[in-house]
Amino acid sequence: MALENIVNFFSTMCETADSNKDPNKKMLITHYYTSNYEKAKSAISNVCQNALNLQMVNIDDHYHELFFESKKAYIIVTVGIISPYEISVDAKVKVNSLMGLNKPQKILDAFYKELGKKLILKRIGGSTDA
């Protein structure tokens, strides 16, 4: 476990997934919100551009992917539509440096904290509690 933490500390990339069941990595698990795609897209754009100071590069409404970047990092956010009023949000963050120094995880943490202020969190991962 200690070696994995060291590797994660120096990693330049991190991403969320429903399959990540490590309770110490709660921010690396898919987040589910009570919202529709359009409201989620607007909230994600707002968070990435205003709170994280990233520029919008592309929004693909067919695949529900949003791509934002800066000189230091980029983030790809994928919105899954579970039902008309429930969406899942996954993100992949990569920093442009030789060593991550935990920056990708910090960006992801800030992203989800800010998004939680704009959307109603339903649950994290497969659990039924938020």
Secondary structure, 3 states (H helix, E strand, C coil): CHHHHHHHHHCCEEECCCCCCCHHHHHHCCEEEECCHHHHHHHHHHHHHHHCCCEEEEEECCCCEEEEECCCEEEEEEEEEEECCEEEEEEEEEECCCCCCCHHHHHHHHHHHHHHHHCEEEEECCCCCC
